[in-house]
């Protein structure tokens, strides 16, 4: 940002100025020893920095606008910080491949914010998207060199993006999200003994600490399959066919798996283990859940947005971006985002007036006595 003029000479006679105390507002006064004139010097760059500091202090805190306005009204405060909303902070480019990356997504004002943190819970990159798709995850991963291992919740499109952008990176599936996925299929109170046993076995994942514990858990899963595996293959058949061609069954097909939800829960565990995403944490010292990201970033961000509830979506996005910069310990670089484009944004030209398309007139603009606009004399039915 170009510096403004800050002359140290008298504007009347051109002689040097000396410091002469401060005004009641705290502004430095200057006095000319030759002509005795007194003046102040304002620096627009320092004013903007101070305004941005006040803006961030309010935005990343829990004070209201009236409390953050200090000696002015909240309306004046909103007018002073209006240009600060134009700044879109970004995190610096990551050049050194991190050892571990924790990724997760959270929804802010109808948008999905994908965040990547290192094992010290320092934000590395973020990406805005509408939903968690392969393209969105790929855009986030492209901002970071391929790490040794990534901890994720296995959301939609994530595995496909990992294979494309980070093909050699090992994956650790979040143990807590695995339990939540199993709960979706079995609920917390399964009615069958097989479902109760499988849910209890899934809960034991949190107790795995060593490779021996992981091997013992896999043996118990194999033992479960030896006893209840036949239930995952049982089928039920429809008795009759309807007139529209479908079968009289829950799925509309001729047959379906009798214990479909139990089958899905078991196959989920076996698929994660087959990919090698279940016990990566026992081989490499890394977090086994994304709870650190949830507690250190997502939940704190949601609390911050509740302090400033009522913001439009675009302002909520700015809050999230500045919060990511703060969590990365780079808030002191905020002044570098003050650019000429931010201070003087381009103004879109007003559209030029064009003649309306000639078309049949639906309603006239003239006045007519039949509309009852004037007083009438005599009998209305007289000829």
Buried (B, 14 or more C-beta within 10 A) or exposed (E): BEEEEEEEEBEEEEEEBEEBEEEEEEEEBBBBEEEEBBBEBEEBBEEBBEBBEBBBEBBBEEEEBEEBBEEEEEEEBEEBBEBBBBBEBEBEEBEEEBEBBBBBBBEBBEBBBBBBBBBEBBBBBBBBBEEBBBEBBBBBBBBBBBBBBBBBBBBEBBBBBBEBBBEEBBBBBBBBBBBEBBBEBBEEEBEBEBBEBBBEBBEEBEEBEEEEBBEBBBEEBEEBBEEBEEBBEEEEEBEEEEEEEEBEBEEEEEEBBBBBBBBBBBEBBBEBBEEEBBBBBBEEEBBBBBBBBBEBBBEBBEEBBEBBEEBEEEBBBBBBBBBBBBBBEBBEEBEEBBEEEBEEEEEEEEEEEEEEEEEEEEEEEEEEEEEEEEEEEEEEEEE
